[in-house]
Amino acid sequence: MLGGAALATPSLKEHLEACADCSVLAVELSRSSAAPGAPGGAEAKLDSLRHRVEGALQGERGLVAQLRSLPTRWRMLIASVAAATMALALAVLSPRVDLAVYPLGRMMVSAAMCAVLLVAIMAQNLRPLQAPDRSRRALFLAWVAVIAPFSIALLPEAKLAHPVPFNDAHDCLLLGTVGGAALMTLLGTLDRRAVAHRSLLVPAAAGGILANLALLFHCPVTSPLHLVVIHAPIGIVLFGGHKGFRAARMRIARAGAA
């Protein structure tokens, strides 16, 4: 297909069948090499493609490749167990001091809403490659997950059975961001799609929902202002932070290649 016997290796063919980006580039290069013109330029492009594919093949080995090769139900189980572990760990190690007097029904409804949204978003993010493209549904769920914490935070302030003294929590943003970023990283590790085809909003929304779920059992502050300013925007913070990190990494890579 590429017009070079040295490139027609089984590993290359297998990668081209799985990677949409490289397969499209291979078709374009095969056309350019077949067209009349300077063969030296085509050979240089073919060499560039070969190096890119070899680098991709190197990246598909090891633990990450083994995790991505697992069946979808196992990848979903790993993500679900990790999310539940992070939320429960915070609830057990540093529970909110007013847990006994906080309205149980309100807490259960909020927790159930966050848990359902989290599972639905992770299922969309880790769907099999052969499944129909449901990117619109995934983006819709992601936007719902971004808006839901603000809706919960703007509800009337919860009335405790009796006042409980506590120190204002100053670690909510840090703990939520760290936990959400950890889930984002795990979802990226388990995602089989090419990096260029991944949405940043979907895993960021999942991280934000996990953060709000965990903080629900940790932070005793019931003020809507605190919840709106600190808890609810964590998904947006994760999205902006990861987008900025990706852009900076791309600029560094381009500067190194120049």
SULKA-V805954 format. One record per pair of residues at least 6 apart in sequence whose C-alpha atoms are under 8 Angstrom apart, sorted by the first residue. I is the first residue (numbers start at 1). J is the second residue. D is the distance in Angstrom with one decimal. If there is no record, write none. Layout:
((I;J;D) (I;J;D))
//
This chain:
((1;8;7.8) (1;26;7.8) (1;27;7.5) (1;30;6.2) (2;8;7.5) (2;26;6.5) (2;27;7.5) (2;29;6.9) (2;30;4.8) (2;33;7.8) (2;46;7.6) (3;30;6.5) (3;33;7.3) (3;34;7.9) (7;50;6.9) (11;57;7.9) (12;53;7.0) (12;54;8.0) (15;53;7.5) (15;57;7.3) (16;22;5.9) (16;23;4.9) (17;23;6.8) (19;194;6.8) (20;194;7.7) (21;194;7.6) (22;49;7.8) (22;53;7.4) (25;49;7.9) (26;49;7.5) (29;42;7.1) (29;45;7.1) (29;46;6.9) (32;42;6.5) (33;39;6.8) (33;42;5.2) (33;43;7.6) (59;65;7.7) (64;189;6.2) (64;190;7.5) (67;75;7.2) (67;189;7.6) (67;190;6.1) (68;75;7.5) (68;189;7.1) (68;190;5.0) (68;191;6.5) (68;192;5.8) (72;126;6.9) (72;127;6.8) (72;128;6.4) (75;126;7.3) (75;190;6.4) (76;122;7.2) (76;123;6.7) (76;126;6.8) (79;122;7.6) (79;183;7.6) (79;186;7.0) (79;187;6.9) (80;119;7.2) (82;183;7.6) (83;183;6.8) (83;210;6.8) (86;179;6.9) (86;214;7.4) (87;210;7.1) (87;211;7.8) (87;213;6.8) (87;214;4.4) (87;215;8.0) (88;214;7.2) (90;214;6.5) (90;215;7.8) (90;217;7.6) (90;218;6.5) (91;214;6.8) (91;217;5.2) (91;218;5.6) (94;218;6.0) (95;217;5.8) (95;218;4.6) (95;219;7.6) (96;217;5.8) (96;218;4.4) (96;219;5.3) (96;220;5.1) (97;164;7.4) (97;166;7.1) (97;220;6.3) (98;160;7.9) (98;164;6.1) (98;220;6.1) (99;217;7.5) (99;220;7.9) (101;160;5.4) (101;161;5.0) (101;162;6.6) (102;158;7.4) (102;159;7.3) (102;160;5.1) (102;161;6.8) (103;158;7.1) (103;159;7.2) (103;160;6.6) (103;161;7.7) (107;216;7.6) (110;152;7.3) (111;213;6.0) (111;216;7.5) (114;145;7.9) (114;209;5.9) (114;210;7.3) (114;212;7.6) (114;213;6.0) (115;209;8.0) (115;210;7.9) (115;213;7.4) (117;141;7.4) (117;145;6.5) (117;209;7.6) (118;145;7.9) (118;206;5.6) (118;209;6.3) (118;210;6.9) (120;141;7.6) (121;138;6.6) (121;141;6.3) (121;142;6.7) (121;202;6.8) (121;203;7.7) (121;205;7.9) (121;206;6.3) (122;187;7.7) (122;203;7.6) (122;206;6.9) (124;134;7.6) (124;138;5.7) (125;138;7.4) (125;187;7.4) (125;191;7.1) (125;202;6.9) (125;203;7.1) (126;187;7.5) (126;190;7.1) (126;191;5.7) (126;192;7.6) (128;192;7.9) (129;192;7.2) (129;193;7.1) (138;202;6.7) (139;201;7.4) (139;202;6.4) (141;202;8.0) (142;201;6.5) (142;202;5.2) (142;205;5.4) (142;206;7.4) (143;205;7.5) (145;205;5.7) (145;206;7.3) (145;208;7.7) (145;209;6.4) (146;205;5.7) (146;208;7.2) (146;209;7.6) (146;232;7.8) (146;233;7.7) (146;235;6.3) (146;236;7.3) (149;209;7.4) (149;212;7.0) (149;228;7.9) (149;231;7.5) (149;232;4.8) (149;233;7.8) (150;227;7.8) (150;228;5.9) (150;232;5.3) (150;233;7.7) (153;224;5.3) (153;225;7.9) (153;227;5.2) (153;228;5.6) (153;232;7.0) (154;224;5.7) (154;228;7.1) (155;224;7.3) (156;224;7.5) (157;222;6.0) (157;223;6.1) (157;224;6.3) (158;222;6.2) (166;220;7.7) (168;221;7.0) (169;219;6.4) (169;220;7.6) (169;221;7.2) (172;215;6.9) (172;219;7.0) (172;230;7.0) (172;231;7.0) (173;230;5.8) (173;231;6.7) (173;234;7.1) (175;211;7.7) (176;208;7.5) (176;210;7.9) (176;211;4.4) (176;212;7.1) (176;214;7.5) (176;215;7.0) (176;231;7.6) (176;234;6.8) (177;207;7.9) (177;208;7.7) (177;211;6.9) (177;234;6.2) (177;237;7.7) (177;238;6.8) (179;207;7.2) (179;210;7.4) (179;211;6.2) (180;204;7.4) (180;206;7.4) (180;207;3.7) (180;208;5.7) (180;209;7.9) (180;210;6.2) (180;211;5.6) (180;234;8.0) (180;235;7.7) (180;238;7.3) (181;204;7.8) (181;207;6.2) (181;238;6.7) (182;207;7.8) (183;203;7.8) (183;206;7.6) (183;207;5.7) (184;203;5.3) (184;204;6.2) (184;206;7.4) (184;207;5.9) (187;203;6.7) (188;203;7.8) (200;239;6.4) (200;242;7.6) (200;243;7.3) (201;239;6.1) (204;235;5.4) (204;236;7.2) (204;238;5.5) (204;239;5.2) (205;235;5.1) (205;236;7.6) (205;239;7.8) (206;235;7.5) (207;234;8.0) (207;235;6.2) (207;238;7.4) (208;232;7.7) (208;233;7.5) (208;234;5.1) (208;235;3.7) (208;236;7.5) (208;238;7.3) (209;235;7.0) (211;231;7.7) (211;234;7.2) (212;231;6.1) (212;232;6.9) (212;234;7.9) (215;231;7.6) (221;227;7.9))
//
